[in-house]
């Protein structure tokens, strides 16, 4: 069948075979006459076919028809046979008497251990993120549940049973949150204790390790502030506890104790923060490690070693919360500044530049608030952050000229590379220098997008925490709600136009860069690897 299908494609061969078959069919009559007649007809037909095919088929067609034969599958039903793999024999020379063992024991093992700890801490950070989302998205359930109006109400038991049924899954989330913060504090303090051990102090702690510990500090700050802000959590649990006690759901002593612990945990402000600080102060040398974490955050902030706005704001929150954890009975941050362990003047400038940072979602926090709550706070050592002058983050218009210049300069450079890609076809691959140039261009574009987005979010955060009033804005009515005073009446026309312009630049640059995504990714990979 394969040969037949190939011959069908080869028109010349197919016609010859077909006519030969037709000519070879026996006709009615005597054998000799029939044979002679068929030979005559075959010869005539062959001559006619040769003449017609010679006139129709060109050399190119004939060659293409012959090339088709190469594509014929000719399965022979035989298995593919491969040669045996070659054996490689090597001999190890151990005449060194294992002199290199120290490199493996203290070097590689140390980093294997650090990588293992990193993985475990990152898992806890993901769990902390889930609990933060749970707290942030919590909406009051108890308001929607009908409450018994009196003890004589006939359906009071039914109401309490439905209350327990509805709120029990939510209360389990709160219990898991309480257990998680205990485990997280124990895990974090265990790492601090291990790193502050007398033998471990000689070891170098990598930047990645310090940054991971900083992320833990940020997680504690976020969870504690979210717990403080969410009064609906306390109200819902109080409603559940009242119904559960009436129905005697928590009969055993352990359940009663856990209920009491959860109630105290939710009701006590700054419970996570204070517990963490008390535990850390029992560790000898914890302040030195926290100073290293704060210093790495200051360095990364000043050198812009961050990409996303959330990473930038995380560094600022870690500075404030880290200094609060350091300052206490054992350590005085003012003395640490005198010993050059930390630089308060640098941190003071950062806290003034960023008075308000996003905490989680649309919630904000003032990092300098942690310093004000510390035992050894002295306003004279924080002249900028403690002053009443408005923060630079509140004025978007002063940043607009620089943003426009960066946008125009980058767009022109991006257009040049885009035109090269779309209009020219290079036969040779890009050189290392060209790949590096595209890598730097992509990095700078992402940094610009992040910087402009940061300006928008920081202005929004500052405005939310500093609402206007009828004295500052004549268009603001006396009966305006606080949220209206923070948003609707809190922006001038120039600020609104500036916001629209910056957001348009972010969107426009993002679209242009996405068109170059394949070029950027290829160049980045070739440059990195």
N, C-alpha and C positions, 0 to 999 in steps of 0.2 A: 504493500500500500504506500509505503514511503517513497519507493522508486516511482510509482505511478503518479503520486502528487507532484514530485519533482519534475517528472516529464511533462505534466500538464503545464507547469510554469515555463518549461522550455518548449515554446510553440513549434519550432522547427522539428525537433526530435519527435514531438507528439504527433504532428501531422504525418511524418514519414511512417511512424509505427502504425498509425490508424489506417493509412492508405495501404500499407503492407498487409494488415489484417483483412481489410476489405478485399484486396486483390487475392488473398490466399483462400477466400471462401469458395468451396466447390460449387460449380454450376451444373444445371441439368443437361445431360448429353453424354457423349462418349468421353472416355478418359483422356485420350491423346488430344482431341480437339479442345476439350476444356482446358487442359494444361497449356496448350499452345496459345489459346485465346487469352488465358489469364496472364501468361508471360507478356503477351503483346500489350494487353491493357495496363499491366504494371509498369512496363517500360514507358508507355505513353504518359501514364499518370505521373511517374517519377520525373520525366522530362518537363512536364507542365508545372509540377510543384517546384522543381528546382528553379525554373524561370521566374515563377511568381514570387517565391521566397527570396530569391536573389534581388528581386526588385523591391521587396517590402522590408526585409531585415537588414539593418545597418550593422557595421562592425561593432559599434558601441553596444547596440542591443544584444548582439550575439555574445559579447564578452560579459555583459551583465547577466545574461541567462546562464552562462557557464559559472559565474560567481555564485549564483544561487545554489549550485550543487554543493558548495562548501558548507552550507548551513543545514544540510540534510542530517537529521539525527540518525545515527546508525547504532542503536543499542545492541550490544552483543551478549547481554544478560550475564556479564562477568563481573565479579566484585573488584573494587579498586584495591590494588595491592600497594602498600607502602613499605619502604625499606625499614629495617629495625633501627631504632635510635642508637647513636653512638654512645658508648660509655666513656665517661671522663673520670679519671682516677687522679686524686691529689693527695699529697702527704703534708700534714701540718707539722711544723717545727716548733716544739715546746721547749727548746733549749734556753729560752729567756727566763725560765724559773718563775713564770707568772708575775714578772715585774710590773706588767701593765694592769694588774688587777685593781689597783686603786682608781684608775680611770673609770672602770666599769662599776665599781661599788659606790663611789662617792659622786661620780659624774652622771652617768646615764641613769642610775637608780634614782638619783635626786630628781631628775627631770621626769622620769616615769612616774614617780610619786606625785610630783606637782601636776602633771597632766591628769592623773587620776582624781586628785582633789578638785581640779578645775571642772572636770565632768560632773562631779557630785554637786559642787556649788552651783553650776549652771542649771542643773535639774531643780534645785531649790529655788533659784531665781524665777524659773518658769512657773513653779507652783505659786510663788509670791505674786506674780503677775495675774494669775487666775483669781487669787483671793482679792487683789486690788480691783479687778473688774467686777467681782461679786459685790464688793462694798460700794463701788461707784454707781453701779446700776440698780442698787437696792431702792425700791420704792415702798412706801408704807402700806402694809397689808391690813393692819389693825383698824384703820379708818373704814375700810370696806366691810368689816365684819360687824354685824349687829351685837350690841352689848346688852346684857340683862339689865332691865331698869330697876328691878327690886328682887329681894330674896324670895318673894312669894310668886314670882313669875312662873307659870306652869311649864313653859318650854325652856327653862333655864338650863337644864341638863343637856338638852339637845343642842342648844347654842354653844355650850362649852365643849361638847364632843366635836362639833363641826369646827370650832376654833382650833382645837388640838390637831384635828385631821389636816386642816389647811396649813397651819404654821409649823407642824413637825418637820417637814423637809427643809424649811428655811432655817429652823433652829439647828438642825444637823449641820448645815453649812457654817453657822456661827461656831459650833463646837469644833468643827474641823479647822476653822480659822484660828481659834484659841490654841489648839494642839500644835498647829503649824508654827505659830510665832514662838512657842516654847522650844520646839525642835530647832528652829532657825537660830534663835539666840544661843542655844547650847552649841550648835554646830559652829557658829561664828566665833564664839568665845573660845571654843576648843582649838580652832585654827590660830587665833591670836595667842593663846597660851603656848601652843606648840612653836610658833615662830619667835616668841619672846623667851624661850628657854635659853639658858646660859650657853649651851652648846650650839644652838641654832642661830644665835646672834651673829656668829662669825660668817654664816652663809649669806650669799647674795640673794635677795628677794627680787624676782623679775618684775618688770613693769606690768606685764599682763596679770601677774598674781595680785599685785597691789590694786590694779584697776578692778579686778573681780571682787576683792574685798570692799572696794569703794562702791561697787554696785550693790553689795549687800547692805552697806550703810544707807544708801539711797532707798533701798526697798523698805528698810525699817522706818525711815522717815515718812515715806508715802503711806504705808499701812497705818502708822500711828495717827497721821493727820486725817486720813479718810475715816478712821474709827471715831476720832474726835468730832468730825463735822457731821456725821450721819446720826442725827437724833432719832430718825425713824427706826434704826436698828434697835435702839434701847426700848422704844415704845412697843415695837412688835414683840420683843422678848418678854417684856413685862406683861403684855396681854396673854401670851402663851403660858407664862409661868402661873398666872392667876388661875387660868382654866385648868392647867395640869394639877395644881394643888387641890382645886375643888374636886376633881375627878380621882385624885390620889393615884395619878399615873406614875409619879416618882415615889414609889413606896419604899424601895431599899435605900439604905444610908449612902451608898456610893453615888446613886443617881441624884440624891439630894445635895450631896457635897459638890458634884460637878455642876449642878444647877446654880448653887451659891457661887462657885468660882467663876462661872460664865457671867453671872449677874454683876459681880464685882469687877470683872475684867472689862465689861462693856461700859460700866458706869464710871470707872476711874479714868480721868483725863490723862493723857500722856503715859499710859501704863507701859506700853512697849518701850518707849524712850527711857523711862526711869529704870525699868528692869534691866535693860541692856547696860545702862551706865553703872548701876550698882554691881553687876556681874563683872564688868571690865575693870573696875577699880580694885578688884581683888587680885588682879594679875600683875605681877611685877614687870615693869618695862612696857606696859601696853601703850603708854603715851608716846614712846619713840616710834612704834609701828604706826600709830594713828598720824603722827607728824609726817612720816614718809608718805602715807596715803594722801594727806592734804597737800603736800608739796608736789606730788605727781599730778594731782588735779590742777594745781596752779600752773605748773609747767605746760600741761596739755592745753589749758585754756589760753595762755599767753601765746603759744606757738600755733594755735588753731589746729591741734591734732585731733580734730573731730570732724565728722561728716554731717550728721543729722542734727536738727535743732534740739531733739530730745537728749542727744549725747552732750551737747553744750550745757544745757540746763541741768543735767545730772551732775556734771562736774561742779557747778556752783552750789547745788544742794549738798553735795558731799563735803565741800569746804565748810559750810555753816554747821551742819550736823556733826561733822568730825571734830571741829573745834569745841562744840558744846560737850561732846563725849570726853574730850581731853581734859577740859577745865573742871576741876573738882577739888576734893580734899588732898589728893595725891599730887596733882599737877596744876600749875598755874600757867595759863597761856601767855600772860605778860612776861613771865620769867623765861618761857620758851622762846619768846621773841628776842629777849636780851641775849640769850645763848645762841642766837642765829639758827635755832632749830626750825622756826617758822618765820615768815615775813608778813607781819600784820599790815604794813603799809600797802603791800601789793594786794592783799585780800580786801583791804578797805576800798581800794579803787574799783575792784571787781564788784563788790557789793553795792557801790554807788552806781556803777554802770548798769547793773541789773538789780533794781530794787525788788521787782516781782518776777517770779518765774512760774511757768505752768507746773502744777503739782501732778495732776492726773486729769485728763480730759479738759473740761473748762474750769477746773478748780485751780486756784493760785496760792502761792505761799511766798513770804518774804524771808529769804535765807538769813538776813541780818537779825531776824527775830530770835534765832537760836542763840546768837551772841548776847543779845540783851537778857536772855534767860540764864546765862551762865553765871556762876558765883562771883567770878573776878572781873566782871565787866566794868570797864572804865571808858566813859564817853570820850575822854581826851585822847585816847589811843586810837579812836575811830572817828577822826574829824569829818571825813567825807560822808561815810555811811550814816552817821548820826545827825548830819545837818538836815535842815528842812527844805533846802533848795530842790527843785524838781530833777528827777533823774533824766539823763540823756535818752533813755529808752522811750520817754514820753513824747519826744519831738521827732516825728518821722521826717518832717520837711527838711531838717538840716542834713539828713542822709541822702535826700533825693538827687542832688547834683552828682554825687559820687556814684550812685546807683545807675544813673543815666549814662555816665561816661563808661562805666564797666560794661554796660549792656551793649552800647554801640561798638566799643572796641572788640568785644568778644564776638558779636554777630558778624562783623566784617571778617574776622579771622576764620570763623566757622564757615562762612559763605565761600571763602577761597578754597578751603579743603573740600567742601561739598561740590563745588564746580569741578574740581580736579577729578573727583570720583565719578561724576555723572557724564563728563564730556571726554575724558581720556581713558584709553584702555592700555594699561601698562603690561608689557610682555614679561618684565622681570618683577619679582616680588619686592615689597618695600624693604628698604635697608633698616638696620637697627636704629639709626638716627631718626628716620621717618616714623618708625613705630613709637619711639620715645616721645616724639613731638605730638603724635596723636594721643598717646597716653596722658601726657601733661594737659593737653587741650580738654580731654574728657574730664579729668580730675578738676580742672579749674571751672569747667561748666557746672559740675555737680556742687562745687563749693559756692559758686555764685547763687545757684538755686537755693541752697541751704541758707545762705546769708540773707537773701531777700525774704525768704519765708520766715526766718527768725525775726526780722524787723517787724513783720506783720503780727506774729504771735506775741511778741514782747510788748508792742504797743497795745494790743488788745488786752493783755494781762494787766498792764498798768492802769488802763482806763477802767477796767472792771473793779479794781481795788480803790480807785479814786473817782467816785461819781461826782458829777457837777451839781450845782444848786442854782436857784434863781438869781443869786447875787453874781455868780460868775457868768451865767448864760441867761440873758434876758428872755430868750425864747422858751426857757424851761418853766413850765407852770408850777405853781405851788403844790398842787395835788399830784404831781408826777410820782409814779412808783420808783423805788430805788433802782430797779433794773433798767427802767427807762432813763433815769438820770445817769446810769453807767454806760448806756449804749446809745440810745436814740438822740439824746441831747448833749452827748459828751464829745462830739467831734465837730470841728469847724468844717466849712465847705472846702477849704484848702486841704485839710487832712483827708476828707472823703475822696477828693480827686487824686490825692497822692496814693491812697490805698488802692484805688482802682488802677492807677498807673503801674504800681509795683506788682499787683496781682496779674495784670496783663503781661508784664515782662516775664514773670515766672511761667505763665502759661505759654507764651510765645516761644521762649527759649526751650521749654520742655518739648514742644512739638518739633522744633528744628533739630534738637539733639536726638529725638527718637528716630528721625529719618536717617541719621548717621549711625544708628545703634549697631548694625552689623559690622560697619567699618571700625567703629570704636572697640567693640568686643574682640575682634580679630587682632587689632593692633595692641590692645592691652595684654592679651594672652601671649602674644609673641614677645612683647617687651618684658613681661614678668618671667616667663619661662625660658 
